[in-house]
Amino acid sequence: MSQPFISFLTDFGLDTAPATCRGVIWSICPDARINDLTHSSRQFAIRDGAVLLWSSLPYQPIGVHLVVVDPGVGTTRRPVALQVERGDVLVGPDNGVLLPAAKRLGGITAAHVLENEALFRHPVSDTFHGRDIFAPVAAHLASGIPISDVGSATQPAQLVQLTLPEARVEDGTLVTSVLFVDRFGNCRLAGATADVKALRGSLAPGDRFEVSIGDRNEPMPWQTTFGAVGPGELLLYDDADYAGLAIGRNLGSAAEELGLANDVDVRIRPA
């Protein structure tokens, strides 16, 4: 890369932690371009961070992708770097947060544990590995060191796995659950648009479905966008941000209206 590229995703929020990490990166790799994907991933929510990373990385340049959603900081959990088929390197904790994105970028071709302390910032704290381990290693990788320099190799199968919910069809009903809730209250479900299309054999705007959450049954149309229904009305749609089936509410929160959160069961059938 003529100018190193680093993307950066954390659950740090709006305090100075992201800026501190950027300062560490620039002190090692002054020419780095840093794209802050978000620092508002839900606190301690590894799966939320994984979904956000998975949804964004295909649209980023090939580079180094730094992720710090790390409730196990300072424990025995390992820091890792993962080379993927597309040519990127993902840097972060070995807690599953990197794996869906790595798979989406072609799969892991090399995995290494961050062990080379010469690449760390010293002294290394027990509570801020983003500053002292992950950011400096990401900067060194962006500067051009080979991934093998960061530490010993490990097998992808030895990485901590992350299990995401999956959809299935039972008796003409799509049985699914909430995968992710965005800041607008839109609810990305396990499964894809093709799954609801298969229930009917075809799918067109205005097609009606019955959506069951617990004892509550809600009729919803399939639509292409929020404004195709009235203000406050619910809809099923294909979520462009998170690439799959979702429930939304025009000018409102579907999560609030329906009491939805991660892993809440949802059943969808043609009306």
C-alpha positions as CSV (number, residue, x, y, z in Angstrom):
1,M,0.0,0.0,0.0
2,S,1.4,3.4,-0.9
3,Q,-0.3,4.9,2.1
4,P,-1.1,2.4,5.0
5,F,-4.8,2.0,5.8
6,I,-6.2,1.0,9.3
7,S,-9.8,0.7,10.2
8,F,-10.7,1.0,13.8
9,L,-13.7,-0.3,15.7
10,T,-14.3,-0.3,19.5
11,D,-16.8,-0.1,22.3
12,F,-14.9,2.8,23.9
13,G,-17.5,5.5,23.4
14,L,-16.9,9.2,23.3
15,D,-14.0,9.5,25.8
16,T,-10.3,9.9,24.9
17,A,-9.5,6.2,24.5
18,P,-9.9,6.1,20.6
19,A,-7.8,9.3,20.2
20,T,-5.1,7.9,22.5
21,C,-4.9,4.8,20.4
22,R,-4.8,6.9,17.2
23,G,-1.9,8.8,18.7
24,V,0.0,5.6,19.4
25,I,-0.6,4.4,15.8
26,W,0.6,7.7,14.3
27,S,3.7,7.7,16.5
28,I,4.7,4.4,14.8
29,C,3.2,4.8,11.4
30,P,2.8,8.6,10.7
31,D,1.4,8.1,7.2
32,A,-1.5,5.8,8.3
33,R,-4.9,6.6,7.1
34,I,-7.3,5.7,10.0
35,N,-11.0,5.1,9.3
36,D,-13.0,5.0,12.6
37,L,-15.8,2.5,11.8
38,T,-17.5,3.1,15.2
39,H,-16.6,3.5,18.8
40,S,-20.2,3.1,19.8
41,S,-20.5,-0.7,19.6
42,R,-22.5,-1.8,22.6
43,Q,-20.3,-2.1,25.6
44,F,-18.9,-5.6,26.3
45,A,-21.1,-7.0,23.4
46,I,-18.7,-9.2,21.4
47,R,-21.3,-10.3,19.0
48,D,-22.5,-6.8,18.2
49,G,-18.9,-5.8,17.5
50,A,-18.6,-8.9,15.2
51,V,-21.7,-8.0,13.3
52,L,-20.6,-4.4,12.8
53,L,-17.2,-5.4,11.6
54,W,-18.7,-8.1,9.3
55,S,-21.1,-5.5,7.8
56,S,-18.4,-2.8,7.1
57,L,-15.2,-4.5,6.1
58,P,-16.2,-5.5,2.6
59,Y,-16.5,-1.8,1.8
60,Q,-13.1,-0.9,3.3
61,P,-9.8,-0.8,1.4
62,I,-7.5,-3.8,1.9
63,G,-5.4,-3.0,5.0
64,V,-5.2,-3.6,8.7
65,H,-8.4,-3.7,10.7
66,L,-8.1,-3.0,14.4
67,V,-10.9,-4.2,16.8
68,V,-11.1,-3.7,20.5
69,V,-14.3,-5.1,22.0
70,D,-12.6,-6.8,24.8
71,P,-14.4,-7.6,28.1
72,G,-11.6,-10.2,28.8
73,V,-8.8,-7.6,28.8
74,G,-6.0,-8.5,31.2
75,T,-7.1,-12.2,31.5
76,T,-5.8,-15.3,29.8
77,R,-7.6,-14.5,26.6
78,R,-5.1,-14.2,23.7
79,P,-4.4,-11.2,21.5
80,V,-4.2,-12.2,17.8
81,A,-3.7,-11.1,14.3
82,L,-5.4,-12.9,11.4
83,Q,-4.4,-12.8,7.8
84,V,-7.3,-13.3,5.4
85,E,-7.6,-14.4,1.8
86,R,-8.4,-10.9,0.5
87,G,-5.0,-9.7,1.8
88,D,-6.1,-7.9,5.0
89,V,-4.9,-8.4,8.6
90,L,-7.4,-8.3,11.4
91,V,-6.0,-7.4,14.9
92,G,-7.9,-7.9,18.2
93,P,-8.8,-10.2,21.0
94,D,-9.3,-13.9,20.5
95,N,-12.9,-13.8,21.7
96,G,-14.7,-14.5,18.3
97,V,-15.1,-10.8,17.4
98,L,-12.9,-11.1,14.3
99,L,-14.1,-14.4,12.9
100,P,-17.3,-13.5,10.9
101,A,-15.5,-10.7,9.1
102,A,-12.5,-12.9,8.4
103,K,-14.8,-15.5,6.9
104,R,-16.5,-12.8,4.8
105,L,-13.1,-11.7,3.4
106,G,-12.3,-15.1,2.1
107,G,-11.3,-17.0,5.3
108,I,-8.2,-17.1,7.5
109,T,-4.9,-17.9,5.7
110,A,-2.7,-17.4,8.8
111,A,-3.3,-16.8,12.5
112,H,-0.7,-15.5,15.0
113,V,-0.7,-14.8,18.7
114,L,0.6,-11.3,19.6
115,E,3.7,-12.2,21.6
116,N,6.5,-10.0,20.4
117,E,6.8,-7.5,23.2
118,A,9.2,-5.4,21.2
119,L,6.1,-4.3,19.2
120,F,4.2,-3.3,22.3
121,R,4.0,0.0,24.1
122,H,5.6,-0.2,27.5
123,P,4.7,-0.5,30.3
124,V,1.8,-2.7,29.2
125,S,-1.3,-2.0,31.4
126,D,-3.7,-4.7,32.5
127,T,-6.8,-2.8,31.4
128,F,-5.8,-0.9,28.2
129,H,-4.5,-3.4,25.7
130,G,-6.0,-1.3,23.0
131,R,-3.4,1.3,23.6
132,D,-0.5,-0.9,24.6
133,I,-0.8,-4.0,22.5
134,F,-3.4,-3.8,19.7
135,A,-2.8,-0.3,18.4
136,P,1.0,-0.5,18.3
137,V,0.9,-4.0,16.6
138,A,-1.6,-2.8,14.1
139,A,0.6,0.2,13.3
140,H,3.7,-2.0,12.8
141,L,1.7,-4.3,10.5
142,A,0.5,-1.3,8.5
143,S,4.1,-0.2,8.3
144,G,4.9,-3.4,6.5
145,I,6.2,-6.0,9.0
146,P,5.1,-9.6,8.1
147,I,2.5,-11.1,10.3
148,S,4.9,-13.8,11.3
149,D,6.9,-11.2,13.3
150,V,4.1,-10.6,15.8
151,G,4.4,-14.0,17.5
152,S,3.8,-17.7,17.1
153,A,1.4,-19.3,14.7
154,T,-1.8,-20.9,15.8
155,Q,-4.4,-22.9,14.0
156,P,-7.7,-21.2,13.0
157,A,-9.5,-24.1,14.7
158,Q,-7.9,-23.2,18.0
159,L,-9.3,-19.7,18.0
160,V,-12.3,-18.9,20.2
161,Q,-15.4,-19.4,18.1
162,L,-18.4,-17.2,17.9
163,T,-21.8,-18.8,17.4
164,L,-24.4,-16.7,15.5
165,P,-28.1,-17.6,15.4
166,E,-29.4,-19.4,12.3
167,A,-32.8,-19.5,10.7
168,R,-34.7,-22.7,9.8
169,V,-38.0,-23.5,8.2
170,E,-40.6,-25.6,10.2
171,D,-44.0,-26.4,8.7
172,G,-44.1,-23.4,6.4
173,T,-42.8,-21.0,9.0
174,L,-39.4,-19.3,9.2
175,V,-38.1,-19.7,12.7
176,T,-35.5,-17.1,13.4
177,S,-34.2,-14.7,16.1
178,V,-32.8,-11.2,16.5
179,L,-29.2,-11.0,15.5
180,F,-28.6,-7.3,16.0
181,V,-30.5,-4.1,16.9
182,D,-29.2,-0.8,15.4
183,R,-29.5,2.6,16.9
184,F,-32.8,3.3,15.1
185,G,-34.4,0.1,16.6
186,N,-34.3,-1.8,13.4
187,C,-33.9,-5.5,14.1
188,R,-31.6,-7.6,11.8
189,L,-32.8,-11.2,12.0
190,A,-30.9,-14.4,11.4
191,G,-31.6,-15.5,7.8
192,A,-31.8,-13.9,4.4
193,T,-34.4,-12.4,2.1
194,A,-34.3,-15.7,0.1
195,D,-35.7,-17.5,3.2
196,V,-38.9,-15.5,3.2
197,K,-39.1,-15.6,-0.6
198,A,-38.9,-19.4,-0.4
199,L,-42.0,-19.4,1.9
200,R,-44.1,-17.9,-0.8
201,G,-42.3,-19.0,-3.9
202,S,-42.0,-15.4,-4.9
203,L,-41.6,-12.0,-3.2
204,A,-42.9,-8.6,-4.1
205,P,-43.5,-5.3,-2.3
206,G,-46.8,-5.5,-0.4
207,D,-46.8,-9.2,0.2
208,R,-48.2,-9.8,3.6
209,F,-46.7,-11.9,6.4
210,E,-47.6,-12.7,10.0
211,V,-44.8,-12.2,12.5
212,S,-45.0,-13.8,15.9
213,I,-43.0,-12.7,18.9
214,G,-44.1,-14.7,22.0
215,D,-47.9,-14.5,22.2
216,R,-48.0,-11.4,20.0
217,N,-48.9,-11.8,16.3
218,E,-48.3,-8.8,14.0
219,P,-49.2,-8.6,10.3
220,M,-46.4,-7.0,8.3
221,P,-45.9,-6.2,4.6
222,W,-42.7,-6.9,2.7
223,Q,-41.4,-3.6,1.5
224,T,-38.3,-2.2,-0.1
225,T,-38.0,0.9,2.2
226,F,-39.4,2.5,5.3
227,G,-41.4,5.2,3.5
228,A,-43.4,2.6,1.7
229,V,-45.5,2.2,4.9
230,G,-47.2,4.9,7.0
231,P,-45.5,6.6,10.0
232,G,-45.2,4.2,12.9
233,E,-46.1,1.1,10.8
234,L,-44.0,-2.0,10.8
235,L,-42.4,-3.8,7.8
236,L,-40.2,-6.6,6.8
237,Y,-37.3,-5.6,4.5
238,D,-33.8,-6.4,3.3
239,D,-31.3,-4.4,5.4
240,A,-28.7,-2.9,3.2
241,D,-26.3,-2.1,6.1
242,Y,-26.4,-5.6,7.6
243,A,-27.1,-7.6,4.5
244,G,-30.1,-9.7,5.4
245,L,-33.7,-9.9,6.7
246,A,-34.9,-7.3,9.1
247,I,-37.9,-5.8,10.9
248,G,-38.3,-2.0,10.9
249,R,-40.8,0.7,11.8
250,N,-41.2,3.8,9.7
251,L,-40.1,6.8,11.8
252,G,-39.9,4.7,15.0
253,S,-38.2,1.8,16.7
254,A,-39.3,-1.7,15.9
255,A,-37.3,-3.0,18.9
256,E,-39.2,-0.7,21.3
257,E,-42.6,-1.4,19.7
258,L,-42.2,-5.2,19.8
259,G,-40.0,-5.7,22.8
260,L,-37.2,-7.1,20.6
261,A,-33.5,-7.6,21.6
262,N,-30.7,-9.9,20.7
263,D,-31.8,-13.6,20.6
264,V,-35.5,-13.0,21.0
265,D,-37.3,-15.6,18.9
266,V,-39.3,-14.5,15.9
267,R,-41.6,-16.6,13.6
268,I,-42.6,-15.5,10.1
269,R,-45.2,-17.1,7.9
270,P,-47.1,-15.9,4.8
271,A,-50.3,-14.2,5.8
